[in-house]
Amino acid sequence: MELSQSVALVTGANRGLGRHFAEQLLAHGAKVYATARNPRRVTVPGAQVLQLDITDSASVAAAAAAAPDVTLLINNAGILSQQNLVTGDLDKIRLEMDTHYFGTLNAVRAFAPVLAKNGGGAILNVLSALSWMSYDGVNTYAAAKAAEWSLTNGIRLELAGQGTLVTGLHLGAADTDMMADWEGDKVNPADVVRAALAGLEAGKLEVLADDWSAYVKASLARDPGEFYVQTFSAS
Ligand SMILES: NC(=O)c1ccc[n+]([C@@H]2O[C@H](COP(=O)([O-])OP(=O)(O)OC[C@H]3O[C@@H](n4cnc5c(N)ncnc54)[C@H](OP(=O)(O)O)[C@@H]3O)[C@@H](O)[C@H]2O)c1
């Protein structure tokens, strides 16, 4: 993926990681569609601004029609509802799945033909270390991110024939609004986006943006009892 030649569309580009994606892609020389549920909140000089709510099929279709030259889709939009599975609010739990899984799927289905027409291009899905682990208090987010990870692997197979690179980005905690209440260590969101874009340029299928993501991924080869007991009794 040659970023300087790319036409990127970023979901949730009004703040957080999405805004960094839009700004850094512009700095690489890309044309950028910076999209948001409320486009008036997008303040990225040089970007083309579009309305896009990934949970609204009509909004996704309109964005795909308005951006027919896209070669790089950044599925960044997300929410964190801080719910658990057994006692959490079911409407919030559904919205998390509607956003991370069905919303990302909406965007993929709308833009796959656009990418095919423009030579294949690439899709980057912003996943999480929580795609691979659960954490008491945010278990419904982890389930939605696990579903999005599986989606990422599935569409990679389905879109290989049209030459679309599909990359998954995993990170622990980055310093954005989403993690404002988290008191542990947080990485700089600009560094996460730099790692993601370097991975795309290198044609990587997966980018681990921080040590925590690499640690959690490595833990999957171990007995779950070891990971959950050792990691969380030590913290
Ligand atoms: N920050 C972290 O530590 C962390 C860790 C792992 C993964 N992630 C993932 O990174 C991505 C970006 O998160 P962030 O940290 O930048 O969060 P953030 O600062 O809370 O920003 C979230 C963005 O997603 C947008 N969004 C939410 N629902 C949407 C929808 N239905 N349609 C379109 N846009 C929507 C928000 O728009 P509004 O302004 O309209 O709400 C906002 O622009 C998410 O997928 C998140 O799960 C973040």
The ligand as a MOL file (V3000), in Angstrom:
LIG
                    3D

  0  0  0     0  0            999 V3000
M  V30 BEGIN CTAB
M  V30 COUNTS 48 52 0 0 0
M  V30 BEGIN ATOM
M  V30 1 N -8.4330 4.1730 23.1700 0
M  V30 2 C -8.0730 2.9170 23.4160 0
M  V30 3 O -7.4060 2.6160 24.4040 0
M  V30 4 C -8.4640 1.8140 22.4780 0
M  V30 5 C -7.9430 0.5320 22.7140 0
M  V30 6 C -8.2450 -0.4920 21.8410 0
M  V30 7 C -9.0530 -0.2390 20.7500 0
M  V30 8 N -9.5740 0.9940 20.5550 0 CHG=1
M  V30 9 C -10.4520 1.1870 19.4050 0
M  V30 10 O -9.9920 2.3130 18.6730 0
M  V30 11 C -11.0790 2.8850 17.9540 0
M  V30 12 C -11.0880 4.3950 18.1920 0
M  V30 13 O -11.3080 4.6160 19.5770 0
M  V30 14 P -10.8330 5.9430 20.3080 0
M  V30 15 O -9.9830 5.5270 21.4410 0
M  V30 16 O -10.3200 6.9260 19.3380 0 CHG=-1
M  V30 17 O -12.2510 6.3950 20.9060 0
M  V30 18 P -12.9700 7.7990 21.0310 0
M  V30 19 O -11.9810 8.8750 21.2740 0
M  V30 20 O -14.0780 7.5700 21.9980 0
M  V30 21 O -13.5820 8.0210 19.5560 0
M  V30 22 C -14.5190 7.1290 19.0480 0
M  V30 23 C -14.9280 7.6320 17.6710 0
M  V30 24 O -15.8360 6.6640 17.1020 0
M  V30 25 C -16.9830 7.4070 16.6610 0
M  V30 26 N -18.1700 6.5570 16.6040 0
M  V30 27 C -18.7670 5.8570 17.5900 0
M  V30 28 N -19.8580 5.2190 17.1200 0
M  V30 29 C -19.9420 5.5490 15.8060 0
M  V30 30 C -20.8430 5.2150 14.7720 0
M  V30 31 N -21.9140 4.4300 14.9910 0
M  V30 32 N -20.6140 5.7040 13.5190 0
M  V30 33 C -19.5530 6.4940 13.2910 0
M  V30 34 N -18.6850 6.8850 14.2250 0
M  V30 35 C -18.8860 6.4110 15.4670 0
M  V30 36 C -17.1140 8.5410 17.6480 0
M  V30 37 O -17.9890 9.5170 17.1410 0
M  V30 38 P -18.7760 10.5550 18.1210 0
M  V30 39 O -17.8170 11.6720 18.4050 0
M  V30 40 O -19.9710 10.9590 17.2980 0
M  V30 41 O -19.1580 9.8050 19.3610 0
M  V30 42 C -15.6650 8.9680 17.7130 0
M  V30 43 O -15.3280 9.7150 16.5770 0
M  V30 44 C -12.3360 2.1580 18.4390 0
M  V30 45 O -12.6910 1.1510 17.5100 0
M  V30 46 C -11.8870 1.5260 19.7350 0
M  V30 47 O -12.6590 0.3810 20.0590 0
M  V30 48 C -9.2940 2.0280 21.3860 0
M  V30 END ATOM
M  V30 BEGIN BOND
M  V30 1 1 1 2
M  V30 2 2 2 3
M  V30 3 1 2 4
M  V30 4 1 4 5
M  V30 5 2 4 48
M  V30 6 2 5 6
M  V30 7 1 6 7
M  V30 8 2 7 8
M  V30 9 1 8 9
M  V30 10 1 8 48
M  V30 11 1 9 10
M  V30 12 1 9 46
M  V30 13 1 10 11
M  V30 14 1 11 12
M  V30 15 1 11 44
M  V30 16 1 12 13
M  V30 17 1 13 14
M  V30 18 2 14 15
M  V30 19 1 14 16
M  V30 20 1 14 17
M  V30 21 1 17 18
M  V30 22 2 18 19
M  V30 23 1 18 20
M  V30 24 1 18 21
M  V30 25 1 21 22
M  V30 26 1 22 23
M  V30 27 1 23 24
M  V30 28 1 23 42
M  V30 29 1 24 25
M  V30 30 1 25 26
M  V30 31 1 25 36
M  V30 32 1 26 27
M  V30 33 1 26 35
M  V30 34 2 27 28
M  V30 35 1 28 29
M  V30 36 1 29 30
M  V30 37 2 29 35
M  V30 38 1 30 31
M  V30 39 2 30 32
M  V30 40 1 32 33
M  V30 41 2 33 34
M  V30 42 1 34 35
M  V30 43 1 36 37
M  V30 44 1 36 42
M  V30 45 1 37 38
M  V30 46 2 38 39
M  V30 47 1 38 40
M  V30 48 1 38 41
M  V30 49 1 42 43
M  V30 50 1 44 45
M  V30 51 1 44 46
M  V30 52 1 46 47
M  V30 END BOND
M  V30 END CTAB
M  END
